[in-house]
Amino acid sequence: MTTIKNYKPDAAAVMGIAVSLHEAAKKAKGNISEAYNGADQFMRECMRVGEFFETWADQWVDFDQMDDVWPYMLEDKFGQAVIEQFGSVLFLTSFDDVAARAVARELGLKLRQEPARPAETALTGAIKHAIHALNQLPNRPINGAFKNTYALITHLEATLKAATP
């Protein structure tokens, strides 16, 4: 995500997201304390996601197309949008640009422009899938196939970075 120098996220919006995620977690499946090594860490992740999404939204959301008051809408709907998109709040540590765009779509937000071209999104997904697959391999010396796969992932990441403005 491109960050904006000196941008300070709206504290009310960040808090609205954190409260909404906390409320959604109360209703959702899964053990929050276990997934985040305690409820305090879960709240830290809620605040981090709030800050991330607010910063992302400042860059991509067309606020002129909104009828709702931003912080209130986030408090009322953000957590449920996360549940609708991802089925739980147990993944917040990996909340990123792709997740932000999915939640924005679930919230029905109008974007100024698409944050990523479809090819970039597909490539990012392929990279994440490949990294996940590599992480599932048992620890063993790197063999030729593993080296080739790792080289491909490295090449894909470099291509994606070069193609992203």
C-alpha atoms as an extended CHARMM CRD file, in Angstrom:
* protein
*
       165  EXT
         1         1  MET       CA              0.0000000000        0.0000000000        0.0000000000  PROA      1               0.0000000000
         2         2  THR       CA              1.2290000000        3.4670000000       -0.8220000000  PROA      2               0.0000000000
         3         3  THR       CA              1.3280000000        5.5810000000        2.2930000000  PROA      3               0.0000000000
         4         4  ILE       CA              0.6160000000        9.2570000000        2.3460000000  PROA      4               0.0000000000
         5         5  LYS       CA              3.2770000000       11.3470000000        4.0660000000  PROA      5               0.0000000000
         6         6  ASN       CA              2.0750000000       13.0830000000        7.2030000000  PROA      6               0.0000000000
         7         7  TYR       CA             -1.4030000000       11.5060000000        6.9260000000  PROA      7               0.0000000000
         8         8  LYS       CA             -2.9720000000       10.9250000000       10.3190000000  PROA      8               0.0000000000
         9         9  PRO       CA             -5.8540000000        8.4300000000       10.2840000000  PROA      9               0.0000000000
        10        10  ASP       CA             -9.1540000000        9.6750000000       11.7010000000  PROA      10              0.0000000000
        11        11  ALA       CA             -9.1420000000        8.4320000000       15.3120000000  PROA      11              0.0000000000
        12        12  ALA       CA            -12.9510000000        8.1270000000       15.3640000000  PROA      12              0.0000000000
        13        13  ALA       CA            -12.8940000000        5.9210000000       12.2550000000  PROA      13              0.0000000000
        14        14  VAL       CA            -10.0860000000        3.7560000000       13.6640000000  PROA      14              0.0000000000
        15        15  MET       CA            -11.9680000000        3.3390000000       16.9380000000  PROA      15              0.0000000000
        16        16  GLY       CA            -15.1990000000        2.6040000000       15.0510000000  PROA      16              0.0000000000
        17        17  ILE       CA            -13.4830000000       -0.2250000000       13.1850000000  PROA      17              0.0000000000
        18        18  ALA       CA            -11.9320000000       -1.6310000000       16.3680000000  PROA      18              0.0000000000
        19        19  VAL       CA            -15.2670000000       -1.5460000000       18.2260000000  PROA      19              0.0000000000
        20        20  SER       CA            -17.0430000000       -3.1320000000       15.2680000000  PROA      20              0.0000000000
        21        21  LEU       CA            -14.4640000000       -5.9420000000       15.0160000000  PROA      21              0.0000000000
        22        22  HSD       CA            -14.6720000000       -6.5290000000       18.7700000000  PROA      22              0.0000000000
        23        23  GLU       CA            -18.4710000000       -6.7740000000       18.6020000000  PROA      23              0.0000000000
        24        24  ALA       CA            -18.2870000000       -9.1100000000       15.5900000000  PROA      24              0.0000000000
        25        25  ALA       CA            -15.7910000000      -11.3000000000       17.4350000000  PROA      25              0.0000000000
        26        26  LYS       CA            -18.2530000000      -11.7620000000       20.3040000000  PROA      26              0.0000000000
        27        27  LYS       CA            -20.7410000000      -13.2660000000       17.8380000000  PROA      27              0.0000000000
        28        28  ALA       CA            -18.2780000000      -15.1690000000       15.6520000000  PROA      28              0.0000000000
        29        29  LYS       CA            -16.8990000000      -18.6680000000       15.8450000000  PROA      29              0.0000000000
        30        30  GLY       CA            -13.4000000000      -19.3150000000       17.1040000000  PROA      30              0.0000000000
        31        31  ASN       CA            -11.3600000000      -18.6750000000       20.2050000000  PROA      31              0.0000000000
        32        32  ILE       CA            -10.0490000000      -15.1150000000       20.0180000000  PROA      32              0.0000000000
        33        33  SER       CA             -7.7590000000      -15.4730000000       23.0460000000  PROA      33              0.0000000000
        34        34  GLU       CA             -6.1850000000      -18.5860000000       21.6220000000  PROA      34              0.0000000000
        35        35  ALA       CA             -5.8480000000      -17.2030000000       18.0870000000  PROA      35              0.0000000000
        36        36  TYR       CA             -4.2100000000      -13.9650000000       19.2360000000  PROA      36              0.0000000000
        37        37  ASN       CA             -2.4410000000      -15.0880000000       22.4280000000  PROA      37              0.0000000000
        38        38  GLY       CA             -4.9040000000      -13.1160000000       24.5180000000  PROA      38              0.0000000000
        39        39  ALA       CA             -7.6840000000      -10.5880000000       24.1150000000  PROA      39              0.0000000000
        40        40  ASP       CA             -5.2750000000       -7.6670000000       24.5150000000  PROA      40              0.0000000000
        41        41  GLN       CA             -3.3700000000       -8.7400000000       21.3830000000  PROA      41              0.0000000000
        42        42  PHE       CA             -6.6690000000       -9.1220000000       19.5410000000  PROA      42              0.0000000000
        43        43  MET       CA             -7.5390000000       -5.5100000000       20.3970000000  PROA      43              0.0000000000
        44        44  ARG       CA             -4.0980000000       -4.3870000000       19.1790000000  PROA      44              0.0000000000
        45        45  GLU       CA             -4.8250000000       -6.1220000000       15.8680000000  PROA      45              0.0000000000
        46        46  CYS       CA             -8.2570000000       -4.4690000000       15.7170000000  PROA      46              0.0000000000
        47        47  MET       CA             -6.6050000000       -1.0620000000       16.1360000000  PROA      47              0.0000000000
        48        48  ARG       CA             -3.9320000000       -1.9180000000       13.5530000000  PROA      48              0.0000000000
        49        49  VAL       CA             -6.5980000000       -2.9930000000       11.0500000000  PROA      49              0.0000000000
        50        50  GLY       CA             -8.5320000000        0.1820000000       11.8320000000  PROA      50              0.0000000000
        51        51  GLU       CA             -5.5080000000        2.3350000000       11.1500000000  PROA      51              0.0000000000
        52        52  PHE       CA             -4.6230000000        0.3600000000        8.0250000000  PROA      52              0.0000000000
        53        53  PHE       CA             -8.1460000000        0.5000000000        6.5790000000  PROA      53              0.0000000000
        54        54  GLU       CA             -8.5970000000        4.1910000000        7.3990000000  PROA      54              0.0000000000
        55        55  THR       CA             -5.2970000000        5.0280000000        5.6610000000  PROA      55              0.0000000000
        56        56  TRP       CA             -6.1880000000        2.7910000000        2.7020000000  PROA      56              0.0000000000
        57        57  ALA       CA             -9.6710000000        4.3240000000        2.4660000000  PROA      57              0.0000000000
        58        58  ASP       CA             -8.2850000000        7.8590000000        2.4670000000  PROA      58              0.0000000000
        59        59  GLN       CA             -6.4340000000        6.9790000000       -0.7050000000  PROA      59              0.0000000000
        60        60  TRP       CA             -9.1270000000        4.9410000000       -2.4950000000  PROA      60              0.0000000000
        61        61  VAL       CA            -12.6620000000        5.6580000000       -1.2030000000  PROA      61              0.0000000000
        62        62  ASP       CA            -14.6930000000        8.3380000000       -2.9610000000  PROA      62              0.0000000000
        63        63  PHE       CA            -16.1240000000       10.0030000000        0.1460000000  PROA      63              0.0000000000
        64        64  ASP       CA            -18.1780000000       12.4050000000       -1.9970000000  PROA      64              0.0000000000
        65        65  GLN       CA            -20.3530000000        9.4230000000       -2.9850000000  PROA      65              0.0000000000
        66        66  MET       CA            -21.2140000000        8.5670000000        0.6450000000  PROA      66              0.0000000000
        67        67  ASP       CA            -24.4300000000        9.3720000000        2.4730000000  PROA      67              0.0000000000
        68        68  ASP       CA            -23.3160000000        7.8980000000        5.8260000000  PROA      68              0.0000000000
        69        69  VAL       CA            -21.1330000000        9.4960000000        8.4750000000  PROA      69              0.0000000000
        70        70  TRP       CA            -17.8290000000        7.6400000000        8.0150000000  PROA      70              0.0000000000
        71        71  PRO       CA            -16.9070000000        6.6950000000       11.6240000000  PROA      71              0.0000000000
        72        72  TYR       CA            -20.4830000000        5.7030000000       12.5150000000  PROA      72              0.0000000000
        73        73  MET       CA            -20.8760000000        3.6090000000        9.3830000000  PROA      73              0.0000000000
        74        74  LEU       CA            -17.6180000000        1.8010000000       10.1510000000  PROA      74              0.0000000000
        75        75  GLU       CA            -18.6810000000        1.1090000000       13.7300000000  PROA      75              0.0000000000
        76        76  ASP       CA            -22.0660000000       -0.2020000000       12.5720000000  PROA      76              0.0000000000
        77        77  LYS       CA            -20.9450000000       -2.3000000000        9.6050000000  PROA      77              0.0000000000
        78        78  PHE       CA            -17.1910000000       -3.0190000000        9.3960000000  PROA      78              0.0000000000
        79        79  GLY       CA            -17.0370000000       -6.1120000000       11.6280000000  PROA      79              0.0000000000
        80        80  GLN       CA            -20.0060000000       -7.7270000000        9.9160000000  PROA      80              0.0000000000
        81        81  ALA       CA            -18.4850000000       -6.9680000000        6.5030000000  PROA      81              0.0000000000
        82        82  VAL       CA            -15.3050000000       -8.7770000000        7.5950000000  PROA      82              0.0000000000
        83        83  ILE       CA            -17.3720000000      -11.7760000000        8.7470000000  PROA      83              0.0000000000
        84        84  GLU       CA            -19.3350000000      -11.7870000000        5.4700000000  PROA      84              0.0000000000
        85        85  GLN       CA            -16.1590000000      -11.6920000000        3.3780000000  PROA      85              0.0000000000
        86        86  PHE       CA            -13.8720000000      -13.9750000000        5.3760000000  PROA      86              0.0000000000
        87        87  GLY       CA            -16.0640000000      -15.9720000000        7.7500000000  PROA      87              0.0000000000
        88        88  SER       CA            -14.2390000000      -14.8930000000       10.9030000000  PROA      88              0.0000000000
        89        89  VAL       CA            -12.0200000000      -12.3030000000       12.5360000000  PROA      89              0.0000000000
        90        90  LEU       CA             -9.2300000000      -14.7990000000       13.1710000000  PROA      90              0.0000000000
        91        91  PHE       CA             -7.0960000000      -13.6350000000       10.2150000000  PROA      91              0.0000000000
        92        92  LEU       CA             -6.5620000000       -9.9850000000       11.1530000000  PROA      92              0.0000000000
        93        93  THR       CA             -2.7800000000      -10.3190000000       11.3780000000  PROA      93              0.0000000000
        94        94  SER       CA             -2.7340000000      -10.7410000000        7.5820000000  PROA      94              0.0000000000
        95        95  PHE       CA             -5.2250000000       -7.9530000000        6.7740000000  PROA      95              0.0000000000
        96        96  ASP       CA             -3.7970000000       -6.2010000000        3.7030000000  PROA      96              0.0000000000
        97        97  ASP       CA             -4.7340000000       -4.1950000000        0.5950000000  PROA      97              0.0000000000
        98        98  VAL       CA             -6.6320000000       -7.1280000000       -0.9220000000  PROA      98              0.0000000000
        99        99  ALA       CA             -8.6280000000       -7.6280000000        2.2870000000  PROA      99              0.0000000000
       100       100  ALA       CA             -9.2870000000       -3.8820000000        2.5210000000  PROA      100             0.0000000000
       101       101  ARG       CA            -10.6770000000       -3.8130000000       -1.0150000000  PROA      101             0.0000000000
       102       102  ALA       CA            -12.8740000000       -6.8640000000       -0.3330000000  PROA      102             0.0000000000
       103       103  VAL       CA            -14.3010000000       -5.2530000000        2.8110000000  PROA      103             0.0000000000
       104       104  ALA       CA            -14.8240000000       -1.9540000000        0.9680000000  PROA      104             0.0000000000
       105       105  ARG       CA            -16.8240000000       -3.7900000000       -1.6830000000  PROA      105             0.0000000000
       106       106  GLU       CA            -18.8470000000       -5.5830000000        1.0070000000  PROA      106             0.0000000000
       107       107  LEU       CA            -19.5890000000       -2.1970000000        2.5910000000  PROA      107             0.0000000000
       108       108  GLY       CA            -20.7210000000       -0.9130000000       -0.8200000000  PROA      108             0.0000000000
       109       109  LEU       CA            -18.1350000000        1.8600000000       -0.8850000000  PROA      109             0.0000000000
       110       110  LYS       CA            -17.4680000000        3.6070000000       -4.1750000000  PROA      110             0.0000000000
       111       111  LEU       CA            -13.7710000000        3.7100000000       -5.0150000000  PROA      111             0.0000000000
       112       112  ARG       CA            -12.0090000000        6.5620000000       -6.7820000000  PROA      112             0.0000000000
       113       113  GLN       CA            -10.3030000000        3.9950000000       -8.9910000000  PROA      113             0.0000000000
       114       114  GLU       CA             -9.4570000000        0.3580000000       -8.6780000000  PROA      114             0.0000000000
       115       115  PRO       CA             -6.4770000000       -0.0410000000       -6.3140000000  PROA      115             0.0000000000
       116       116  ALA       CA             -4.9910000000       -2.8950000000       -8.3260000000  PROA      116             0.0000000000
       117       117  ARG       CA             -5.4390000000       -4.2130000000      -11.8060000000  PROA      117             0.0000000000
       118       118  PRO       CA             -6.9150000000       -7.7390000000      -12.0010000000  PROA      118             0.0000000000
       119       119  ALA       CA             -3.6160000000       -9.1930000000      -13.2360000000  PROA      119             0.0000000000
       120       120  GLU       CA             -1.8100000000       -7.7530000000      -10.2080000000  PROA      120             0.0000000000
       121       121  THR       CA             -4.4320000000       -9.1720000000       -7.8590000000  PROA      121             0.0000000000
       122       122  ALA       CA             -4.1840000000      -12.5970000000       -9.5000000000  PROA      122             0.0000000000
       123       123  LEU       CA             -0.3940000000      -12.4530000000       -9.3560000000  PROA      123             0.0000000000
       124       124  THR       CA             -0.4580000000      -11.4580000000       -5.6880000000  PROA      124             0.0000000000
       125       125  GLY       CA             -2.8250000000      -14.3480000000       -4.9690000000  PROA      125             0.0000000000
       126       126  ALA       CA             -0.5720000000      -16.7590000000       -6.8530000000  PROA      126             0.0000000000
       127       127  ILE       CA              2.4640000000      -15.5900000000       -4.9010000000  PROA      127             0.0000000000
       128       128  LYS       CA              0.6660000000      -15.9620000000       -1.5650000000  PROA      128             0.0000000000
       129       129  HSD       CA             -0.5780000000      -19.4210000000       -2.5640000000  PROA      129             0.0000000000
       130       130  ALA       CA              2.9250000000      -20.4980000000       -3.6090000000  PROA      130             0.0000000000
       131       131  ILE       CA              4.4680000000      -19.1960000000       -0.3880000000  PROA      131             0.0000000000
       132       132  HSD       CA              1.7990000000      -21.0090000000        1.6270000000  PROA      132             0.0000000000
       133       133  ALA       CA              2.5140000000      -24.2230000000       -0.2870000000  PROA      133             0.0000000000
       134       134  LEU       CA              6.2500000000      -23.8650000000        0.3460000000  PROA      134             0.0000000000
       135       135  ASN       CA              5.6340000000      -23.2990000000        4.0410000000  PROA      135             0.0000000000
       136       136  GLN       CA              3.7580000000      -26.6140000000        4.1800000000  PROA      136             0.0000000000
       137       137  LEU       CA              6.8120000000      -28.5770000000        3.0490000000  PROA      137             0.0000000000
       138       138  PRO       CA              8.6290000000      -30.4680000000        5.7840000000  PROA      138             0.0000000000
       139       139  ASN       CA             12.0330000000      -29.1210000000        6.7650000000  PROA      139             0.0000000000
       140       140  ARG       CA             14.5620000000      -30.7390000000        4.4840000000  PROA      140             0.0000000000
       141       141  PRO       CA             17.5060000000      -29.6580000000        2.3590000000  PROA      141             0.0000000000
       142       142  ILE       CA             16.5110000000      -27.4950000000       -0.5740000000  PROA      142             0.0000000000
       143       143  ASN       CA             16.2780000000      -29.6720000000       -3.6570000000  PROA      143             0.0000000000
       144       144  GLY       CA             16.1310000000      -28.6070000000       -7.3070000000  PROA      144             0.0000000000
       145       145  ALA       CA             12.3280000000      -28.3670000000       -7.5180000000  PROA      145             0.0000000000
       146       146  PHE       CA             12.1750000000      -26.2600000000       -4.3740000000  PROA      146             0.0000000000
       147       147  LYS       CA             14.9290000000      -23.9500000000       -5.6930000000  PROA      147             0.0000000000
       148       148  ASN       CA             13.0710000000      -23.5300000000       -8.9870000000  PROA      148             0.0000000000
       149       149  THR       CA              9.8010000000      -22.7640000000       -7.2010000000  PROA      149             0.0000000000
       150       150  TYR       CA             11.4930000000      -20.2850000000       -4.8930000000  PROA      150             0.0000000000
       151       151  ALA       CA             13.1730000000      -18.6170000000       -7.8940000000  PROA      151             0.0000000000
       152       152  LEU       CA              9.7900000000      -18.3460000000       -9.6370000000  PROA      152             0.0000000000
       153       153  ILE       CA              8.1990000000      -16.7410000000       -6.5680000000  PROA      153             0.0000000000
       154       154  THR       CA             11.0730000000      -14.2830000000       -6.2750000000  PROA      154             0.0000000000
       155       155  HSD       CA             10.6810000000      -13.4180000000       -9.9750000000  PROA      155             0.0000000000
       156       156  LEU       CA              6.8980000000      -12.9850000000       -9.6070000000  PROA      156             0.0000000000
       157       157  GLU       CA              7.3480000000      -10.6860000000       -6.6100000000  PROA      157             0.0000000000
       158       158  ALA       CA              9.8740000000       -8.5590000000       -8.5100000000  PROA      158             0.0000000000
       159       159  THR       CA              7.5670000000       -8.3950000000      -11.5410000000  PROA      159             0.0000000000
       160       160  LEU       CA              4.6550000000       -7.3290000000       -9.3550000000  PROA      160             0.0000000000
       161       161  LYS       CA              6.7020000000       -4.6300000000       -7.6360000000  PROA      161             0.0000000000
       162       162  ALA       CA              7.9290000000       -3.3150000000      -10.9750000000  PROA      162             0.0000000000
       163       163  ALA       CA              4.4010000000       -3.2250000000      -12.4030000000  PROA      163             0.0000000000
       164       164  THR       CA              2.8700000000       -1.4840000000       -9.3930000000  PROA      164             0.0000000000
       165       165  PRO       CA              3.0270000000        2.3020000000       -9.5330000000  PROA      165             0.0000000000
